[in-house]
Amino acid sequence: MDLELILQTAAECLALKPDLSQKNPDGYDKAILGLTDNGQLVYSKEIMVELLREEDKELSEEDAWEFLEFNTFCAYVGEQTPIFVNTY
């Protein structure tokens, strides 16, 4: 996987990326698995949980899942809404 190529293509498609924090808007890039044909970024939920916990050391795994489920995974922001998949 060439993350730079995916991100460049995503930018051209105006793909939307969820922010990890205001200080680090590219924080979830390591969780990107790919890009759909219509320009939606595809993320690993499990990797996103890990990245969120790295950002906030006091956050439990359960709390990280709850936060992402409530604030990110269920959000719909239009046709370019990212896709979040389980990658056991």
Secondary structure as UniProt FT lines:
FT   HELIX           3..12
FT   TURN            13..14
FT   TURN            22..23
FT   TURN            25..28
FT   HELIX           29..31
FT   STRAND          32..35
FT   TURN            37..38
FT   STRAND          41..44
FT   HELIX           45..55
FT   TURN            57..58
FT   HELIX           61..68
FT   HELIX           69..73
FT   TURN            79..80
FT   STRAND          83..85
//
